[in-house]
Each structure stands twice: as C-alpha cells, then as structure tokens.
Amino acid sequence: MFKKYYDRMDTAFENDHAIYWSHLSRLNTLLVVVNISMFFLTGLVAKGYYYTFFSLICLGIVGVGILVPTTLIRRLWYYWIFFLVEMVSLYYLVNSIVYWIRNGAQ
C-alpha cells in the first residue's frame, strides 16, 4: 500500500524536481540572512550562545547539497535528507529567537 504511494510521489518529484530544489535554495538563503542579521549583527553570539552556529552549520550542509550537482538530485530520498536538515536548522533558529526574546534585553 505505501509502496504504491511512494512510487507515485517519486514519479511526481522526478518530474518537478527543479521546482522543489529551487524553493529549498530560496528558503536556505532566507534563513542564512535572517540568522546572520539577527544574531551576529546584534552581538548576542558573543555572549556564548551556540544554537546560531548549529543553525548555520545545518544551512551550510544544505547549501553544499544544493550546489554540488549529482545524479541523485532527482531522487526523492536525497531531497528529504536535505529538507530534514533544513528543518533542524529552522528548529535551532526558532530556539535562538526564543532565547533572544527572553534574554535580549539583559
């Protein structure tokens, strides 16, 4: 049952893979700009907070995965790996924003 659905998703992804990768690239660029502008320019990273670095490392991994052309770029599982790493980066970014709101005024 699940194999049939996965095969359908795999075929649909293979047909439109360029759209999915371009959207992931745009999201990655946006998150890098937000991360740098919110935490490096305000100086909160100098206080010993490391989730921003973890977020940027995850974003760098996704950036390398997007830029390096391989034959795997049309595979759905390859996209899901980088999409999940992007979500981990988003998790660290949201935690950084919560930390910034709670401790930014101190």
N, CA, C and O of each residue as an XYZ file, in Angstrom:
424
protein
N       0.815     -1.182      0.000
C       0.000      0.000      0.000
C       0.869      1.260      0.000
O       0.671      2.155     -0.821
N       1.836      1.324      0.930
C       2.685      2.509      0.985
C       3.643      2.577     -0.188
O       4.034      3.664     -0.613
N       4.021      1.430     -0.711
C       4.922      1.404     -1.862
C       4.280      2.077     -3.065
O       4.956      2.778     -3.818
N       2.995      1.871     -3.248
C       2.279      2.483     -4.363
C       2.268      4.005     -4.230
O       2.469      4.720     -5.211
N       2.030      4.499     -3.007
C       2.019      5.947     -2.779
C       3.412      6.548     -2.932
O       3.575      7.634     -3.490
N       4.409      5.833     -2.433
C       5.774      6.332     -2.563
C       6.202      6.368     -4.022
O       6.870      7.310     -4.449
N       5.824      5.349     -4.793
C       6.164      5.350     -6.213
C       5.516      6.522     -6.941
O       6.127      7.133     -7.818
N       4.272      6.832     -6.571
C       3.604      7.992     -7.166
C       4.288      9.296     -6.789
O       4.463     10.178     -7.630
N       4.680      9.419     -5.506
C       5.389     10.622     -5.070
C       6.749     10.726     -5.741
O       7.177     11.818     -6.116
N       7.421      9.607     -5.894
C       8.731      9.598     -6.530
C       8.639     10.032     -7.985
O       9.491     10.781     -8.464
N       7.627      9.574     -8.682
C       7.434      9.963    -10.071
C       7.098     11.442    -10.189
O       7.613     12.131    -11.070
N       6.246     11.927     -9.316
C       5.887     13.349     -9.336
C       7.095     14.218     -8.992
O       7.288     15.278     -9.588
N       7.903     13.776     -8.039
C       9.094     14.537     -7.687
C      10.087     14.550     -8.834
O      10.706     15.577     -9.110
N      10.241     13.428     -9.497
C      11.184     13.362    -10.616
C      10.775     14.299    -11.739
O      11.633     14.870    -12.412
N       9.479     14.465    -11.950
C       9.008     15.371    -12.997
C       9.227     16.839    -12.641
O       9.502     17.648    -13.527
N       9.109     17.200    -11.366
C       9.173     18.598    -10.943
C      10.304     18.866     -9.960
O      10.187     19.767     -9.130
N      11.380     18.121    -10.028
C      12.442     18.264     -9.036
C      13.089     19.645     -9.044
O      13.534     20.111     -7.995
N      13.153     20.297    -10.167
C      13.785     21.621    -10.239
C      13.022     22.649     -9.406
O      13.629     23.543     -8.816
N      11.715     22.529     -9.357
C      10.901     23.456     -8.576
C      11.168     23.258     -7.085
O      11.338     24.229     -6.347
N      11.204     22.010     -6.647
C      11.425     21.727     -5.229
C      12.812     22.183     -4.770
O      12.948     22.776     -3.700
N      13.835     21.909     -5.573
C      15.186     22.301     -5.194
C      15.345     23.816     -5.203
O      16.059     24.358     -4.360
N      14.703     24.510     -6.128
C      14.823     25.971     -6.151
C      14.135     26.595     -4.946
O      14.627     27.581     -4.397
N      13.003     26.034     -4.526
C      12.343     26.546     -3.325
C      13.183     26.282     -2.070
O      13.257     27.132     -1.183
N      13.805     25.123     -1.998
C      14.671     24.829     -0.862
C      15.871     25.771     -0.848
O      16.307     26.199      0.220
N      16.400     26.092     -2.004
C      17.519     27.023     -2.092
C      17.124     28.423     -1.636
O      17.886     29.084     -0.930
N      15.952     28.874     -2.030
C      15.485     30.193     -1.598
C      15.249     30.238     -0.088
O      15.612     31.216      0.567
N      14.648     29.193      0.463
C      14.443     29.132      1.902
C      15.772     29.119      2.640
O      15.916     29.765      3.678
N      16.732     28.395      2.114
C      18.052     28.320      2.724
C      18.713     29.700      2.748
O      19.272     30.099      3.770
N      18.654     30.415      1.653
C      19.246     31.752      1.588
C      18.555     32.705      2.550
O      19.215     33.494      3.226
N      17.249     32.637      2.613
C      16.499     33.492      3.533
C      16.867     33.224      4.982
O      17.043     34.161      5.762
N      16.987     31.955      5.351
C      17.332     31.618      6.726
C      18.763     32.024      7.081
O      19.033     32.387      8.225
N      19.677     31.966      6.119
C      21.043     32.422      6.382
C      21.053     33.923      6.649
O      21.709     34.383      7.583
N      20.331     34.684      5.837
C      20.280     36.139      6.025
C      19.629     36.490      7.358
O      20.123     37.363      8.071
N      18.536     35.828      7.701
C      17.864     36.094      8.975
C      18.776     35.738     10.142
O      18.864     36.488     11.115
N      19.441     34.619     10.050
C      20.332     34.165     11.120
C      21.464     35.151     11.350
O      21.745     35.521     12.490
N      22.103     35.573     10.296
C      23.233     36.487     10.431
C      22.772     37.856     10.896
O      23.391     38.453     11.776
N      21.704     38.354     10.321
C      21.275     39.707     10.679
C      20.724     39.793     12.102
O      20.891     40.818     12.762
N      20.083     38.752     12.578
C      19.501     38.817     13.912
C      20.502     38.564     15.020
O      20.393     39.165     16.089
N      21.460     37.706     14.800
C      22.281     37.267     15.924
C      23.731     37.708     15.843
O      24.350     37.946     16.880
N      24.283     37.822     14.673
C      25.669     38.266     14.599
C      25.761     39.783     14.656
O      26.652     40.325     15.311
N      24.856     40.471     13.981
C      24.910     41.922     13.981
C      24.454     42.533     15.303
O      24.857     43.649     15.630
N      23.628     41.828     16.064
C      23.199     42.344     17.363
C      24.177     41.978     18.477
O      24.078     42.527     19.574
N      25.103     41.082     18.232
C      26.118     40.738     19.217
C      25.717     39.682     20.222
O      26.449     39.458     21.186
N      24.589     39.025     20.039
C      24.174     38.002     21.002
C      25.043     36.753     20.942
O      25.130     36.010     21.919
N      25.685     36.516     19.801
C      26.523     35.320     19.675
C      27.771     35.462     20.539
O      28.317     34.461     21.004
N      28.218     36.669     20.754
C      29.418     36.899     21.555
C      29.214     36.511     23.020
O      30.188     36.352     23.756
N      27.979     36.361     23.443
C      27.688     36.003     24.833
C      27.750     34.496     25.087
O      27.426     34.055     26.190
N      28.154     33.700     24.104
C      28.316     32.267     24.308
C      27.115     31.434     23.920
O      26.966     30.314     24.410
N      26.260     31.938     23.065
C      25.091     31.184     22.633
C      25.420     30.479     21.323
O      25.779     31.135     20.345
N      25.302     29.145     21.287
C      25.803     28.366     20.159
C      24.749     27.835     19.215
O      25.109     27.287     18.172
N      23.469     27.963     19.516
C      22.452     27.437     18.606
C      22.484     28.138     17.253
O      22.108     27.551     16.238
N      22.925     29.371     17.236
C      23.051     30.077     15.964
C      24.100     29.416     15.090
O      23.910     29.292     13.880
N      25.202     28.992     15.688
C      26.231     28.297     14.920
C      25.721     26.947     14.413
O      26.012     26.555     13.283
N      24.961     26.238     15.248
C      24.398     24.961     14.808
C      23.462     25.169     13.623
O      23.468     24.387     12.673
N      22.671     26.214     13.687
C      21.757     26.524     12.594
C      22.522     26.844     11.317
O      22.158     26.378     10.237
N      23.575     27.636     11.438
C      24.366     27.982     10.250
C      25.116     26.783      9.687
O      25.311     26.690      8.475
N      25.535     25.874     10.542
C      26.200     24.654     10.060
C      25.213     23.810      9.263
O      25.548     23.308      8.190
N      23.997     23.652      9.784
C      22.970     22.895      9.054
C      22.642     23.575      7.721
O      22.483     22.905      6.701
N      22.541     24.901      7.737
C      22.270     25.627      6.496
C      23.411     25.482      5.507
O      23.185     25.421      4.299
N      24.634     25.427      6.010
C      25.777     25.204      5.125
C      25.757     23.823      4.487
O      26.101     23.666      3.315
N      25.355     22.829      5.257
C      25.248     21.467      4.718
C      24.212     21.427      3.603
O      24.434     20.820      2.555
N      23.086     22.076      3.838
C      22.045     22.116      2.801
C      22.540     22.885      1.581
O      22.285     22.482      0.446
N      23.245     23.985      1.809
C      23.781     24.767      0.696
C      24.745     23.972     -0.159
O      24.715     24.069     -1.386
N      25.593     23.192      0.471
C      26.524     22.349     -0.282
C      25.757     21.268     -1.042
O      26.083     20.965     -2.190
N      24.746     20.693     -0.410
C      23.948     19.670     -1.085
C      23.188     20.204     -2.285
O      22.944     19.479     -3.250
N      22.813     21.477     -2.222
C      22.115     22.095     -3.348
C      23.091     22.437     -4.468
O      22.777     22.257     -5.645
N      24.265     22.927     -4.109
C      25.210     23.399     -5.114
C      25.973     22.300     -5.826
O      26.324     22.448     -6.997
N      26.235     21.201     -5.139
C      27.012     20.123     -5.751
C      26.090     19.294     -6.640
O      25.186     18.623     -6.142
N      26.310     19.335     -7.927
C      25.432     18.564     -8.818
C      25.784     17.070     -8.796
O      26.930     16.688     -9.031
N      24.813     16.266     -8.520
C      24.995     14.814     -8.541
C      23.851     14.205     -9.341
O      22.894     14.886     -9.710
N      23.973     12.936     -9.593
C      22.884     12.239    -10.282
C      21.744     11.922     -9.324
O      20.664     11.514     -9.750
N      21.987     12.110     -8.031
C      20.956     11.831     -7.031
C      19.942     12.961     -6.898
O      18.965     12.825     -6.162
N      20.153     14.061     -7.587
C      19.305     15.237     -7.410
C      17.847     14.954     -7.803
O      16.940     15.673     -7.383
N      17.631     13.932     -8.590
C      16.261     13.590     -8.992
C      15.609     12.564     -8.072
O      14.469     12.161     -8.304
N      16.306     12.145     -7.049
C      15.764     11.141     -6.124
C      15.062     11.813     -4.965
O      15.564     12.789     -4.409
N      13.918     11.300     -4.603
C      13.113     11.871     -3.531
C      13.784     11.711     -2.177
O      13.740     12.641     -1.371
N      14.398     10.582     -1.896
C      15.032     10.366     -0.602
C      16.197     11.326     -0.396
O      16.445     11.760      0.729
N      16.914     11.661     -1.464
C      18.022     12.616     -1.374
C      17.495     14.000     -1.009
O      18.106     14.704     -0.205
N      16.385     14.387     -1.585
C      15.767     15.668     -1.254
C      15.283     15.681      0.192
O      15.453     16.675      0.898
N      14.682     14.581      0.630
C      14.170     14.518      2.002
C      15.283     14.657      3.033
O      15.063     15.242      4.093
N      16.466     14.136      2.750
C      17.587     14.277      3.675
C      17.910     15.749      3.885
O      18.046     16.200      5.022
N      18.032     16.495      2.801
C      18.375     17.903      2.929
C      17.208     18.731      3.447
O      17.416     19.742      4.118
N      16.009     18.323      3.148
C      14.847     19.019      3.693
C      14.781     18.849      5.210
O      14.462     19.801      5.922
N      15.078     17.656      5.709
C      15.083     17.424      7.155
C      16.212     18.187      7.851
O      16.032     18.685      8.962
N      17.367     18.280      7.204
C      18.456     19.079      7.770
C      18.048     20.549      7.808
O      18.397     21.263      8.748
N      17.320     21.005      6.803
C      16.804     22.379      6.795
C      15.815     22.594      7.940
O      15.803     23.663      8.550
N      14.996     21.602      8.235
C      14.051     21.720      9.348
C      14.777     21.726     10.696
O      14.341     22.413     11.620
N      15.871     20.977     10.825
C      16.681     21.030     12.043
C      17.260     22.430     12.205
O      17.291     22.973     13.310
N      17.712     23.004     11.111
C      18.227     24.367     11.151
C      17.142     25.359     11.557
O      17.403     26.290     12.319
N      15.944     25.164     11.055
C      14.826     26.029     11.426
C      14.494     25.873     12.907
O      14.139     26.851     13.565
N      14.602     24.676     13.430
C      14.390     24.436     14.857
C      15.394     25.246     15.687
O      15.014     25.909     16.652
N      16.663     25.188     15.311
C      17.671     25.956     16.034
C      17.438     27.455     15.892
O      17.684     28.207     16.835
N      16.973     27.896     14.742
C      16.692     29.317     14.550
C      15.533     29.776     15.433
O      15.597     30.847     16.036
N      14.487     28.979     15.509
C      13.347     29.332     16.364
C      13.772     29.349     17.830
O      13.365     30.234     18.582
N      14.584     28.380     18.238
C      15.095     28.392     19.613
C      15.958     29.616     19.872
O      15.936     30.167     20.973
N      16.708     30.041     18.882
C      17.521     31.242     19.029
C      16.651     32.480     19.165
O      16.977     33.388     19.930
N      15.549     32.523     18.432
C      14.638     33.667     18.537
C      13.985     33.701     19.915
O      13.839     34.770     20.506
N      13.592     32.540     20.426
C      13.006     32.485     21.764
C      14.032     32.935     22.804
O      13.699     33.680     23.725
N      15.267     32.486     22.658
C      16.325     32.909     23.574
C      16.535     34.417     23.477
O      16.707     35.092     24.491
N      16.522     34.936     22.260
C      16.715     36.357     22.032
C      15.609     37.182     22.695
O      15.872     38.225     23.293
N      14.392     36.707     22.582
C      13.262     37.425     23.195
C      13.362     37.394     24.720
O      13.106     38.401     25.379
N      13.730     36.255     25.277
C      13.800     36.141     26.740
C      15.012     36.862     27.334
O      14.904     37.455     28.408
N      16.163     36.820     26.656
C      17.396     37.329     27.251
C      18.017     38.489     26.485
O      19.101     38.946     26.846
N      17.371     38.968     25.457
C      17.971     40.011     24.628
C      18.085     41.350     25.318
O      18.994     42.121     25.010
N      17.204     41.647     26.229
C      17.211     42.947     26.897
C      18.232     42.997     28.028
O      18.491     44.076     28.563
N      18.808     41.885     28.402
C      19.733     41.873     29.549
C      21.123     42.244     29.124
O      22.032     42.286     29.954
